[in-house]
Amino acid sequence: LQGFLKNEKDNALLSAIEESRRRTFAMAEEYHRESMLVEWEQVKQRILHSLLASGEDALDFTQENEPSYVGEMGPPGRSSLDSVEMAYARQIYIYNEKIVNGHLQPNLVDLCAATAGLDDKNISEMWAMVKQMTDITLVPASDALKVRTNMEVRMEFVRHALHYLEESYKNYTFVTVFGNLHQAQLGGVPGTYQLVRSFLNIKLPASVPGLQDGEVEGHPVWALIYYCMRCGDLTAAMHVVKRAQHQLGEFKTWFQEYMHSKDRRLSPATENKLRLHYRRALRNNTDPYKRAVYCIIGRCDITDNQSEVADKTEDYLWLKLNQVCFDDGGASSPQDRLTLSQFQKQLLEDYGESHFAVNQPPFLYFQVLFLTAQFEAAIAFLFRTERLRCHAVHVALVLFELKLLLKASGQSAQLLSHEAGDPPGVRRLNFVRLLMLYTRKFESTDPREALQYFYFLRNEKDSQGENMFLRCVSEIVIESREVRLAMPGVIDKFTSDTKSIINKVASAAENKGLFEEAAKLYDLAK
């Protein structure tokens, strides 16, 4: 009996131990499976976020709140930033240091432009364009949308775009002439007029049929006038007009008024007179330069793209921006009235990316959108090209700091979206998503650099009302041992609220089962 009872007791103990072991293994298996699912879901979300759609039909994926523990990058200690990205990151560090220490806010455009050229002509020109387009007088307004839709601001955008296109073309003529000095036969008093004369020796070496109203110093009158205007020098154009005034009828009077008017706009009476003359005598004229000049100063016949003269995208942009109207247009017929909104819609929706981007460098379509004040669409387009992503992000940062960027109201929005209540044609950029997609590449290998970018989100809130900077800091701290070891020194220069961040990170570590890390962090927060 004694042996039987002992045997039963041992069996009961062994059964309990076995059951406990089985449950423990099952629980561990379940935890492991759930952890793997969470991590794979995070990886999937990141991949899906990186596959940015080009249009309005982009899929909408909400971002996970839980930080990922999947190592995405290469070996620890090796930076994921290339030389251009690192150069930008250094400038962002300099910029933030000034802000954090209460110094005068530096010019972020100049900082980025000084670094970003790196012997790349396209990048240098891009930053020159961004500097030109953002150097405007801002009007008092409660938000960026009111600033961007203000008529004075929109007029200034157009003026700056025209100035940029004219300076670029003048530089092009200069390079062309000095690259062909023998053919150009440069001479006379230095200035735009002589530059254009020499340029036409190369551009129009033989007589072109159909040109009218004679010549000045061996060159067609209207070609000289057009190219002087294209270089932005109305005084040089007037020099040609005066020398040929006997062949030009009333044009000298009209051009004088155009030249001395505010915003290059004729009075309604003069404009109607010129348009009537154009419709009766010039619409089917054989001189393309004459037609183009009349269409520019009279802002008429907007359906004619003047492709014989404006054969390059930049020329087309310049011609159309010269025709853009900002008044109520009561006296204008539809074929003589082009608003900036209409032109923006034409470029973004009617023509679209396929018209401009096929077999062309991405900078061309970026330039088309940016010079027509469609900044958000331009940034989203450039961001889709991996090697140009860093440039797009820093252009967005410049606009964001100048309070010119139209931001999406929710983080779950597409990268580029139109929101209910916005004027037609207005697009918004999901700035938070843009920045987080960019930093995703290097936040695990270069966490200190990522923190510098996250600092731009210090006044942004997520859908739960949580500060985006604090949230990003918490996520990067728990993922980066380097930052944890340096806490709170790395973080306290950005915010005085380091204790709440450390507590938040400790809680997240505890929930993930990282008890040793959590204990150290709780101790640090005391």
C-alpha angles and dihedrals in degrees: 000000000000091000092048093052092048090050092050091048092051091047091051091050093047091048091051092048092048092048091049091049091049092050092047092051092046091050092048090049091050093048090048092049092049091048091051091049091051092049094047091048089053092049090047091051091050092050091048091048090052092054093078115193120228100220147032091283092071114138115251117229123180116225121245116243094209116088119240123241095193113117105231101175139065129272116331116263094034117108119235091204118101121217095271093047090048091050090052091046090055091054091048088052091052091048095049093046089059092047095046093048092051097247125146109291108260123225104263092194091059092046093052094042092051091056106030102064096076091166092304109129093197093055093046090051091046092056092045087055093047090050091050095047096046097045093094137129107256120218121223107267139149096234143012094257092060090049094048094047094046109117095223091052092048090050089051091051089055092047091051092047091051091048091051093049092047094049090047091051093047089053089049092052090047092052091045093051096046090046090056104033095152093054094037094054092203114201146126128061111347113251145093095294094057091041091054092045090054091044090054090053084066100031097045106022094154129046111274116217119239099030113137146203098038134267142291114216091342098312131103111266098226094045089054092048093047096049093045087054091045088057089052096247109127091169090061089047090051089052088060093044092053092049091052100031095122091064095043104064113201093350094100091059092047093047092049090054091047092049095050098038125104111263091001094282128143121222113265092252094051092042092054091048092051092046091051090051090048094051094047101041113010112037091093096029117145094224106085093189092055092049091048094050092049092047090052101048093037095040089222142136092032092176091068108085092193089227093171088066104021097051096147126068092241091053091049091050092049093049094048095045087054088057096049113119128207102181125092090266096218092149096042125093116226093255089058099046126080119169124198090245091054091049092047091051091049092054099040103035111015098041098017133169095311091061096052106024102052109112089345131109112263090242091072096064090039088056092047092054097039095049089052090054094253091131099156094051090047092052094046090050094050092044091063091067106080098213092049097044095099091055092050091051094051093048086053090050091052092051091044092054091047089051090238097114119103103220127199111250094225132044092223091064121109117267088259119026146156116228129210111262095028119119114264113277095023113131128193128209122222092230096178092052091045092054095044093049089052096047092045088080095061110015092103096047100031104029095157091057090047090054089057090057093044089057088074087067094059093113097039124100130204124226091277092052093253118146107257095214092054091045093051091045091052092051095047093046094055091046096046121065088187092061093042091055091049095047131156094013096065094050107034094074088063099044139009090216096082094132094063091047092051091047090049092050092046091052091050090049091050092050089052092052095251091134098161092052090045092052092051091049094048088050090050091052094057 
